[in-house]
């Protein structure tokens, strides 16, 4: 299904024409429309969501439209920019030179004209995107017609996006498709995965594709916080509830009423606090510290952990009932080493992002660089890859390709990966080709079952088999779970 274009409107919504324009863009054109009335809120939306076109008033109490669009031109150069001028005013030099807006509109706002400008702006953006792809296919920059890169140079042009998540792998595609489905529900969500894999990006993407997207998304990192402080942050407190409580505090659950609260590092909360969290998930009740009464709060919980909660449940460190409450939908974001095919797409995305942000012209990524990156394990995952590409962009001269010349020593020293079976010390049995293939298949089926603790549904999904097909292979090779009789 094709993604609907996203329009960001930064304006004073007390004026009726703005709500009329929002409804028309959403209902007639099918666009996703996000609204903000302050610059900080607008910048947060641009950071969290993939924006296609932004409309901003020249000035209102919460934002300077020219400055906002000028900043957007640097941080998000692919976003089309439309400025709405006050009645009778003319575009100033700042709007022309710094903001470089696509089009101007004037108040009083003509809604039909505004819809047409948005439509034409999105068409222009798509034409520009296709032009960039064609230019890259022919290995030439806009300013160096006739320059041809080496024949072995290649670009990644088939990447997909779920807001700020970029991927090409089938595994991430399946995960993001399920996340889009989960976003349309009200169920709580649990996201697990190593540090740096993009768990918060996934949480933000889910929120902004849900029915709660117009309400706040609030984030709380639960790591390293004592119960009293965490209770205060989430549930709030009354003045005098504890030493230092000099005024009432609303708490994130009440402040985010109608929206989403993202709880990162949920595995770090104490057993006693888990009881409070479980009660909130069951009843929606909030009792601030020092208060006598409970109040209701309607928020959706998205929790994340970089430690497997099933293991903590088995050890008695995490409540089983809370785990099942949190996992209305459960996502395991794979580490970058397990989705090597995403590395090229992510590297190109980060190169474009940081070259545009620093006003540097980078022609692309050399094939040898991509090859080296795919050999490295990236223990820091996507965060480490982005830092590596950012460093290369800074060290590479304008008009050049990113190459292996400035790579970090640990990445440069990476050797070609061996097949997973060989990494695990496995060697196929001797005999005919058929015998060796069956030996390898048996090993892969067994190791996958062990990896997923003999959860046959997950193992079958990982192997690309049906449950019946997996059951047949288990029976064929006489496999059994350790300890089973």
C-alpha positions, 0 to 999 in steps of 0.5 A: 500500500502506497504511503500517504504524503504527510503535511505539517501545518504550523499555524494559529489554529484559533483561525477557522480557515486552518481547520477547514484546510486541514479537513480538506487535505485529510478527507478529500486528498487523503493526506496525513496532516499534522499540526503544531502551533509552536516552533519546538513542537513543529521541530519535534514532529519533523524529527520524529516523522517523515514530512513531505511538505510544510506550511507555516505562517509568516509569524504568530505568537509561537513561531517565526515562519521564515526562521522555521522554514529556513532551519527546515531547509538545512535540516530537512532539505527534501521537504517542500516549504510553503509560507503564508503571508499576512494580508497585504504583505510581500515576501521579504529577503529572508524568505527568498534567500534563507527559507527558499520557499516553494510558494507563497500564500496570503491571508485571508487563506483561500482553501482551494488555492492552498490545496492546489499549491500543496498538490503541485508542491508534492508533484514537484517534490516527486519529480525532484526525487526521481531526477536524483535517482536517475542522476545517481543511476548514470553516476553523475552529479548535477554540476559535473555532467560528463563525469562517470563513476567507476563501472562497479559503483552502485547505489541503493535505490530500493530502500523502504521507510517507516517514518525514520526507519530505513530498510530493505531486508525482508525481516525489517519489512515484515516487522514494519508491516506488522507495526503499521497494523499494530499502530491502528489498534489500542493495544500496548506494545513491547519492543525488545532489541539491543541498544542502538537498533532503533527501538525508540524510532519504531515507537515514534513511528507507531504513535504517529501512525495511530489514531493518537497522533494528534495527542502527545508522545511522551518519553520516559527512560526508566533506567537508573531511577529509584521508585520514588522519582519514577513514581513522581515522573509517571504518576505525579505528586502533590506538594509536600509529598516528599522532601523537595516536592515544592509544588504539584506535579502532573506526571506523564500519564496525566499529561499525556492523556489521549496520547502515548507514553513510551517507557524505555528500559522497562526491564530496570524497574523494581518489582514493587514499581511493577505492581503500580504499573500493572494496576495502571495498565489494568485500570487506567488509574493514577494516584499521585504521591501524597494524594488521597484520590485516584484519577483516570488517564487514557494513554497507550503504553509502548515499552522497550527493553534491551534485555529479553524479558522472558529471561527476566521472568524466568529468573523472577526479576520481572512479573509474568502478569506485567509482561503479558499485559505489556505484550499486546504486540511484541516486536524484536528489532534485530541487530544490524549484524543480522540484517546485513542487507540494510547496511548499504541503504542506511549508509547512503541515507546517513551520508545524504543526511549529514552531507546536507546538514553540513552543506557538503557535496558528496557524490556517493559511497564507493563499492569498496566502502560498502563491502567493508561496512558489510563485513563489520559486526557493528556492536553498537548497531545503527547508532554506531553506523551513523557515527561512522558515516558522519565522521566520513562525511566530515573528513571527505572533501567536497565533490568526492566519494566516501571511500575506505580511506578515512574508516575507523581502524576497527571497521577497516580491519573487519574481515569477510564474514563466514556463513552462519553455520561455519561461525558456529563451528559447524562443518557439513558431514562428508559424503555425497552433495545430498548428504552434506546439504541434509546435514547443513539443513538439520543443523540450521533447523536445530540451531533456529529452534534452540535460538527461539527456545523451541517456539515452533511458530517463531522458528518456522517464521525465521526459516521461512517455513510453515508450521507443518513444514517445520514439523515435518523436518523435525520428524525427518531429522529426529530432533528433540528439545533438550530435556524432553522425553 
